[in-house]
Amino acid sequence: MKVRTYEEVSPKDLSGERNASRVEMKEMITGADGAPSFSLRVFRLGPEGYTPFHAHPWEHEVFVFEGTGSVVGEGTNYPLRKGCSVFVPQGEMHQFRAGGEGMAFVCCVPHKG
């Protein structure tokens, strides 16, 4: 078993990568920790920040725990707020966008990604 706090993990600034803006990620649990299948990551988007509009060959699940924003797809735009969960199927184009106060969410992805 492994336990660590959010404060112990160094953030990675993803701003500017593949057209992302005001995005920070902390990898809380990865394969390097002995997790055989999934990684658990925490993303913080600054006010009006956004991830790239992208797709990948694996699913992921998201839980918003702070702020407001939206998840954008091809022809869709779903509002998000604290307490919302999102399932993004493999291959589906998507982008997370924060509102004026920013947004933070937990994301779980398989290691195959």
N, C-alpha and C positions, 0 to 999 in steps of 0.2 A: 504494500500500500504506500502511496505517496500523497502527502498533503503540502500544499504551499498556498501562500496568500497572494492576492492580486498585486500587492505592493512589492513582492519579491521578484516579480517578472519584469524584465526590461522591455519597453515598448519598441516596436519597429514602426518607423514612419513610412507609410506607403504612399504618401502624397507624391504626385507626379508619375507614379508607376502606372502605365497603361491608362493615362488620363484620369487618375484619381485625384481628389482634392480633399485636404484636411482629414486624412484617414490614419488612424493609429491602430496597430494590432498587437495583442499580447497572446503568445502561444502558451496557454496554461498547462495543457497536457498534450504530449506528442509521442511518437514512437520512441524517441530518445529516453522517455520516462518509463518505457516498458509497456505502453499501451499497444496491444497487438493489432487493433483494427481502426480506431478513430482518433482524431485530434480534436481538442476543445480549444477554441480561440475566442477572445473577447475583442470586439472592434469598438472604437470610439470615433465617431464622426463629429468634427467641429461644426459650428453653426454653418448651415448651407453646404456642408461637406458631402462628398459622394464617392462611391466605389466606381470602378470601371463598368461600362455596359458590356457584359460578357456572358459566356456560357462555358460549361465544362462537362466532361463525360461522367460526372458523379453527382449524386444528389447532395443536398445539405439541408439542415434544419437550423432555424434561427429563433431566438427568443429575445424580444426587446425588453430591457429592464430599466431604461432611462430615456427621457426625451420623446420627441415626435419626429416623424418624417414619412417616407413612403418607400415602397418597393415597386420599381417600374419594370415592366416586361414589354414585349412587342404588342403594342396596342392596349396595354393595361397599366393601371396606376392605382395601387392600393394604399390608402393611408395607414400609417403605423403609429402606435403610441405604446407607452409602458404597458406590459402585460400581453402584447400581441405575439403570436407565433407565426412562422412562415415555413412552408415546405417548398423548396425549389427542386423540381425534378431534374434529372440529368438531361443535358442538352438544351435547357430552356434559357434564353437570353434574360438577363436580369441586372438590376442596378439598385443599390440602396442609396437613398438621398435623405439627408437630415434636414429638419426644419431650422428655424431661427435660433433655437436653443441647443441644437446638437442632438445626437442620439447615440445610445450605446446598446450593443446586443451581443449575445453569446451565439456562436456558430459552431456546429458540429459537422465535421467532414470525414470521410474515410481516408485512410492513408494512401490509397491508390491515386489520390489527387496530389 
